[in-house]
């Protein structure tokens, strides 16, 4: 079908074109300023257990080990809203599957001037099943909440990274 040499040549040409068009990887090794900027974000407290999970996940994804002692330049406030909706309803009106939706509104401000830098909203949806064991259902719900917290933190990191890298390019 396709020869090996043709595939290699095509990949090489594609990589050459990408490098020539100004493409810059967001998390490349030459993007230390972005890593330092992300590490300079102070994350405010988020109420309740789920908020603690989101905050811990944000600390993990924003602060690299090499940037632990970075002074705070920005402050991030996050407000969460969670909803649970039954999606699989049986003939006897029992619910056997739930969707767990987590919405996060976040605001990034500059600490020295208290100036709004950016604000946005991210969301994630995860599902869990209801089984005969209440304990297993509770564990499934907790697992969904933890996964949603990590996904929200990752989505906030990506949005902040894109925004801050655009700011530094202009």
C-alpha positions in Angstrom: 0.0 0.0 0.0 2.2 2.9 1.2 5.9 2.4 1.2 7.8 3.0 4.3 10.0 5.7 2.7 7.0 7.6 1.5 5.5 7.7 5.0 8.8 8.8 6.5 9.2 11.5 3.8 5.6 12.7 4.4 6.1 13.0 8.2 9.4 14.8 7.7 7.7 17.3 5.3 4.8 17.8 7.7 7.2 18.5 10.6 9.2 20.9 8.5 6.1 22.8 7.5 4.9 23.0 11.1 8.2 24.4 12.3 8.2 27.0 9.6 4.7 28.4 10.3 5.5 29.7 13.8 4.0 26.8 15.7 5.3 26.8 19.2 4.4 24.0 21.6 2.6 25.2 24.7 4.5 23.1 27.1 7.8 22.7 25.3 11.2 22.8 27.1 11.8 26.3 25.8 8.6 27.7 27.4 10.0 28.2 30.9 8.3 31.6 31.2 4.9 30.0 31.0 5.8 27.4 33.5 7.0 30.1 35.9 3.9 32.2 35.3 1.6 29.3 36.1 3.6 28.6 39.2 3.1 32.2 40.3 -0.7 31.7 40.6 -1.9 31.6 44.2 -5.1 29.5 44.5 -7.7 30.6 46.9 -9.6 28.2 49.2 -12.6 26.4 47.7 -15.3 25.4 50.1 -16.2 21.7 50.9 -14.5 18.4 50.2 -15.0 18.6 46.5 -13.5 22.1 46.5 -10.5 20.8 48.4 -10.0 18.1 45.7 -10.2 20.7 42.9 -7.7 23.0 44.7 -5.3 20.1 45.4 -5.5 19.1 41.7 -4.9 22.7 40.6 -1.8 23.0 42.9 -0.5 19.7 41.3 -1.0 20.8 37.7 0.1 24.4 38.1 3.2 24.1 40.2 6.1 22.1 38.9 8.7 20.9 41.4 11.3 23.2 40.0 9.0 26.2 40.6 7.8 25.5 44.1 9.4 28.7 45.6 8.0 31.0 42.9 6.6 34.2 44.4 2.8 34.7 43.9 1.9 37.2 41.2 -1.7 36.2 40.5 -4.6 35.0 42.5 -7.1 32.4 41.3 -10.6 32.1 42.8 -12.8 29.2 41.8 -16.5 28.7 42.5 -18.0 25.2 42.0 -21.5 24.1 41.3 -22.4 20.4 41.1 -25.5 18.8 39.9 -26.6 15.1 39.9 -29.2 13.9 37.4 -30.8 10.5 37.1 -30.4 9.3 33.5 -31.4 5.6 33.6 -34.8 5.2 35.1 -36.4 1.8 35.4 -40.0 0.8 35.0 -40.4 0.9 38.9 -39.1 4.5 38.9 -35.7 3.5 40.4 -32.7 5.2 39.1 -29.8 3.0 38.1 -27.4 5.6 36.5 -26.6 9.2 37.4 -24.7 11.9 35.6 -22.5 14.0 37.8 -21.9 17.5 36.4 -19.3 19.9 37.8 -19.2 23.5 36.7 -16.4 25.8 37.7 -16.3 29.6 37.3 -12.8 31.0 37.8 -11.4 34.4 38.1 -7.7 35.3 37.7 -6.6 38.6 39.2 -3.2 40.3 39.5 -2.4 40.4 43.2 -0.5 43.7 43.3 -3.3 45.8 41.6 -6.3 43.4 42.1 -6.9 43.8 38.4 -9.0 41.2 36.6 -6.9 39.3 34.2 -9.3 36.7 32.9 -12.4 34.8 33.9 -14.2 31.9 32.4 -16.2 28.8 33.0 -15.4 25.1 32.5 -17.4 22.0 33.1 -17.2 18.3 33.0 -19.7 15.5 33.2 -19.1 12.0 34.5 -21.5 9.1 35.2 -21.8 6.3 37.7 -24.1 3.4 38.2 -26.3 2.5 41.2 -25.7 -1.0 42.3 -27.3 -3.2 45.0 -24.6 -2.4 47.5 -24.9 1.1 48.9 -21.3 1.2 49.8 -20.3 0.3 46.2 -22.6 3.1 44.9 -21.1 5.5 47.4 -17.5 4.6 46.3 -18.6 5.0 42.6 -19.9 8.4 43.3 -16.8 9.4 45.2 -14.6 8.1 42.3 -16.6 10.2 39.8 -16.2 13.3 42.0 -12.4 12.8 42.2 -12.2 12.3 38.5 -14.3 15.4 37.8 -12.1 17.5 40.2 -8.9 16.4 38.3 -10.6 17.1 34.9 -11.8 20.6 36.0 -8.2 21.4 37.2 -6.7 20.2 34.0 -9.2 22.3 31.9 -8.5 25.4 34.0 -4.8 24.8 33.5 -5.2 24.5 29.7 -7.3 27.7 29.5 -5.0 29.7 31.7 -2.0 28.4 29.7 -3.5 29.4 26.4 -4.5 32.8 27.7 -1.2 33.6 29.4 0.9 32.4 26.5 -1.2 34.7 24.1 -0.6 37.6 26.5 3.1 37.1 26.5 3.2 36.8 22.7 1.5 40.2 22.2 
